[in-house]
Amino acid sequence: MIPIAKPQLDDAEIKAVTDVLRSGIIAEGQHVAEFEQAFAEYTGTEHAVAVNSGTAALHAALLAHGIGKNDEVITSSFSFVATANSILFTGAKPIFADIKADTFNLDPRFIEDKITSATKAIMPVHLYGHPADMETITDIAEDHGLILIEDACQAHGATFKGKRVGSFGTGAFSFYPTKNMTTSEGGIITTNDEKIAEKARMIRAHGSKQRYLHEMLGYNLRMTNISAAIGLVQLKKLPNYTSKRQHNAKLLTEKLSNIAGIQCPIVKENCRHSFHQYTIRTQNRDELSEYLKNKEIGTGIYYPIPIHRQPYYKELGYNDSLLITEKASREVLSLPVHPGVTDEDITTISNAIADWGGPKC
Ligand SMILES: *Cc1c(COP(=O)(O)O)cnc(C)c1O
């Protein structure tokens, strides 16, 4: 079986974890601060605040910017549900704008249509590791005085015009095992704003800077020393992982681009795609997915139901018509691209798709 995702863990992570266990400092500890500094350096931001999931990073980022009741945040419905849930947690309302058909990211044209007097922030998602159109989105945010919070949970190492995602506004990354690097569960907030970093640190620890002095309502969102130790090892490997993902993506596109009915992912000018996912489009997505499963090739559908169509969001009254998002959710299929995929695996995958005798469009 060629799995769709596989965390890359070896003796280095095992040693890092056992060292922490032997030290006895298993919750808060020095590795967390080291990891924050290393990740901030990697992203090109002044600060990073480590938390216990990507969802927590988004939630704390919104709260640190003071977003809450009666506020609106414009985001994408073509994402993992955590993107919009983090907005709901604060009491604010997610407003969904449609995406671009080629990058699957927020289309700036549709963002402008959704701005009202209640709009406080824009939350672009760098889906699959392809950066959103940060030039136009940054301009829109500046023109309208809006906060920019980037859901970079899938985009470690992606750049737009040479600048790392997560450094345009306040960034949120995830370190879940399927992501480009992992800490088991984990997440991090990146920012150049010292006040936002400080507030996020307070929100992470029950609203306190000083132990047992609570200045605001906070949560327990802390990253453990064990997770941070894994993260330090993984961060060193991230550049190699990203190169391997890009190599695999290039090979896949070379072999798949001439097959009728298959549309390969594109990389826009000025963008560095970190290929969290290699996502093709096809009219016969479900058949192809089933066929590949029988050939022991894992695939993924991210995401089969857009957020605004989820039962809970329907209950909240969402009834948007987002035609590009909805079409994408019917056609996307992600193929294995992670660093554990070999050139031989790529040949197996592409030959299987070339031989596919199923219904064609
Ligand atoms: C994974 C992911 C999240 C949430 O991260 P967790 O670490 O699973 O909480 C949020 N947004 C996107 C786009 C993601 O892919």
The ligand as a Gaussian input file, in Angstrom:
#p B3LYP/6-31G(d) Opt

LIG

0 1
 C       -4.898000      20.739000       9.887000
 C       -5.582000      22.022000       9.622000
 C       -6.095000      22.817000      10.653000
 C       -6.156000      22.384000      12.086000
 O       -4.984000      21.914000      12.604000
 P       -5.027000      20.863000      13.840000
 O       -3.597000      20.786000      14.253000
 O       -5.548000      19.572000      13.287000
 O       -5.902000      21.427000      14.888000
 C       -6.655000      24.040000      10.306000
 N       -6.726000      24.459000       9.036000
 C       -6.263000      23.712000       8.019000
 C       -6.354000      24.241000       6.634000
 C       -5.693000      22.462000       8.274000
 O       -5.268000      21.712000       7.251000

